[in-house]
Amino acid sequence: MTRLYQPESCLLQYSNVECATSGVEIPSAGNNKFCGGFFRRSTNLVPKKLKVLHVSEAFGGGVRSAIIHYITGTDQYEHSLFARVRVGHETLDVPEGVEVHQVDSGLKAFFLEARRVVREGDYDIVHLHSSYAGALRAILPRGTRIVYSPHCYVMEAGHGAVKNGVYFTVEKVLAQRRQMLVAVSPHEEQIGHGLRDDMPSAVVENIVMPAKVRVGSSNSDSNAHRADDKPVISMIGRIMAQKDPEFFAHVCSELGTSRYRYRWIGEGDADSRALLERAGVEITGWIPPNRVRELLRSSDLYLHTAAWEGGPLATLEAADVGCPVLARSIPSMESLGYALAGTQPHDAAQAVDQFFADPEYRESVRLATKAIAQAGTLDRMSRNLVDAYDEAMRVL
């Protein structure tokens, strides 16, 4: 039996083909086969879906959302999931029909079991998500067709020069194996090419599913949610180093509370929370997604202060409901097309003041945000992912 790949990820299996002479079987139009110099018609031509295994060591947050969107957007494939769940995300909640292999033990067991599942599963593509799952590149069986999505390379994080140097070296070694990079931003793709300049790659940007109600540039429903007429400036995320609550607090302290209100949607580190509260920031804690969108609709500006990112979902959620987005100037956000607020809290504070004082600048931020919202569709993401998997099938 011979498995042959066709574009648009249609795999065909041929069997029971009679050949008068021995030779290599070559597919031709229709149900014909070329056998040793002449054609015979196949009597058993069976379509077979491309089999994709998604592997995640920490199935939760943005990685979970990306995988769910990949599965939802490409239902022409047969998707499976191998996952070690995050605390608080024990309910996987994946689309119906997805085969799930769930591991609740430690990293060693995760690696060994993942290798076994890949070896026995006959998958066409094994899509590794994030750095720990990416380490499987060192031990997966030869011949495995690997697609790797870092969802923010680990050396982008603020671990310090020594650790980041070690992480860079590890990623560089692992990048030498035959694989394809599927990045969530042009910046992430650029990092991958710095690890191996001839690595096949594609960019598949993150999306959010659209809200049922969109608002215009004025966020006209916001007055119903306000205690006063001050503009509301919001930020979403876990209160932790990656989202840099200290940066946000410094911006708020410089701007003061007489003209603006500040809101952090999320929860986290107690010391950082206290710092935010001293700067006059209201902290909502974790709230349901529909309430998050309500608060974004009632916000006049979303200020994203993360120190490093892959392709954040929070900014996409803000853009989707029409809340203008200003982002701290970091390479990933610049590559994704966001309006930038500078690298320092003082720069960001000035950008916020300019946003509310200068109609022309405000409109430029609004238009940049609108362009991101319009581009971030499920259809576009699906086409990009199909193209990426098609390339992986051709070149790996």
C-alpha positions, -999 to +999 in steps of 0.1 A: +000+000+000+014+034-010+004+067+007+007+097-015+004+134-005-017+158-026-020+196-022-048+208+002-038+180+024-057+152+007-039+119+012-048+090-011-042+053-004-039+029-033-042-008-030-050-040-051-034-025-082-023-051-108+010-044-127+022-065-156+058-057-147+076-046-116+081-009-112+076+022-091+040+032-088+034+068-099+000+086-095-017+100-125-051+116-132-082+100-120-079+065-106-051+055-129-017+041-119+015+040-139+031+006-135+064-003-152+056+015-185+018+015-189-014+025-170-038+003-151-069+015-133-069+012-095-099-007-081-095+007-046-089+044-043-097+055-007-094+092+005-076+096+038-075+126+060-041+141+070-034+131+106-020+158+128-009+153+164-007+185+185+016+182+215+015+206+245+033+203+278+012+231+294-022+230+278-038+263+289-039+300+283-028+313+248-013+280+237-046+262+243-065+289+224-042+286+195-045+248+193-083+250+195-083+276+167-060+254+146-083+224+151-115+244+145-102+261+114-089+230+096-116+204+102-105+187+069-077+171+090-079+144+116-066+162+147-053+145+179-040+161+211-013+149+234-013+173+265-001+177+300-026+202+315-019+233+335-032+236+370-066+252+368-071+239+332-079+202+340-110+203+317-095+202+283-127+213+265-116+204+229-138+202+198-158+170+194-141+142+176-106+151+187-087+121+201-070+132+234-040+117+252-038+134+286-008+131+309-010+142+345+025+131+356+060+148+355+081+159+326+100+127+322+068+107+319+055+133+295+085+130+272+086+092+272+048+088+267+048+114+239+076+095+221+056+063+224+024+079+211+042+094+181+060+061+173+028+041+174+004+067+159+013+069+122+008+107+122+016+127+091+025+158+111+035+162+147+030+198+158+049+207+189+037+238+208+060+258+231+095+252+244+091+222+266+072+203+240+098+215+215+124+197+235+109+165+221+128+173+189+158+157+206+141+123+211+113+118+185+118+089+161+136+095+129+112+102+100+088+122+122+075+152+103+079+179+129+062+213+129+073+236+158+055+266+172+074+283+201+046+306+210+074+330+221+109+316+222+121+309+258+152+331+254+129+361+248+119+359+284+136+379+311+158+352+325+191+371+324+220+369+300+235+336+312+202+316+312+191+332+279+225+322+264+219+286+275+183+286+261+196+301+228+222+273+225+196+246+232+172+260+207+200+263+181+210+227+185+173+215+183+167+237+153+192+217+133+169+187+131+146+185+100+115+205+109+093+234+099+088+265+120+052+279+123+056+313+141+029+335+156+046+367+145+072+379+118+096+386+147+093+350+159+100+337+124+131+360+122+144+345+155+140+310+140+160+320+109+187+332+132+189+297+147+190+281+113+188+303+082+175+276+059+147+263+082+113+262+064+089+286+080+055+302+079+037+328+100+003+319+113-008+348+135-031+342+165-068+352+164-097+355+187-132+345+178-152+377+170-175+392+196-211+392+187-213+430+191-186+454+177-184+490+186-171+520+168-142+542+176-162+561+202-171+530+223-205+544+226-218+520+253-190+529+278-209+555+298-232+528+312-202+513+330-185+544+344-185+561+377-173+593+362-163+608+329-126+601+331-111+580+302-105+544+312-071+528+304-070+490+306-046+461+306-052+423+307-031+395+320-017+376+349+001+400+373+036+386+367+070+397+353+061+389+317+032+414+316+054+439+336+029+453+361+057+476+374+059+493+340+021+498+339+022+512+375+049+537+366+029+549+337-002+554+359+018+571+386+033+596+361-001+603+346-019+606+379-055+598+388-070+633+384-075+628+346-076+590+340-089+558+355-068+526+353-080+490+352-060+457+353-081+427+343-065+397+359-048+385+391-014+374+403+016+383+424+007+400+457+036+424+458+030+436+422-007+438+429+000+462+458+023+483+436-006+486+410-031+495+437-008+523+451-006+537+416-044+539+416-051+509+394-084+490+399-078+452+398-107+430+388-093+396+394-102+368+371-136+373+355-156+354+329-148+361+292-180+379+285-173+403+314-138+409+300-152+420+267-177+443+285-149+460+303-129+463+271-159+479+254-161+504+283-124+513+280-111+542+260-076+528+255-059+494+259-022+499+270-002+466+266+029+468+288+043+432+284+081+430+284+081+401+259+054+384+238+047+359+211+014+369+197-009+381+226-046+373+226-055+402+250-047+429+224-067+410+198-097+409+221-094+446+226-091+453+189-120+430+182-144+451+203-131+483+190-109+495+218-078+512+205-045+495+214-012+511+223+016+486+229+050+489+246+077+490+219+090+454+218+100+436+186+070+411+184+044+439+188+061+460+162+062+431+138+025+425+143+017+461+133+005+476+166+008+513+174+038+517+197+041+536+229+078+536+235+103+515+255+101+534+288+072+542+312+078+580+305+075+574+268+043+554+273+028+581+295+035+607+268+019+585+242-012+581+263-015+619+268-010+624+231-037+599+223-063+618+242-051+653+232-043+648+195-072+637+173-049+629+144-027+607+165-058+591+181-071+583+146-038+567+136-039+544+166-075+535+159-068+527+123-038+505+132-060+486+157-088+483+132-064+468+106-053+442+131-089+433+139-098+430+103-068+408+094-073+384+124-100+362+109-105+324+113-105+321+075-072+338+071-056+318+099-070+286+084-056+294+049-022+302+064-021+270+084-032+249+055-004+264+034+021+257+062+011+221+065+011+216+028+047+230+027+057+207+056+043+177+037+063+187+006+097+196+021+100+174+052 
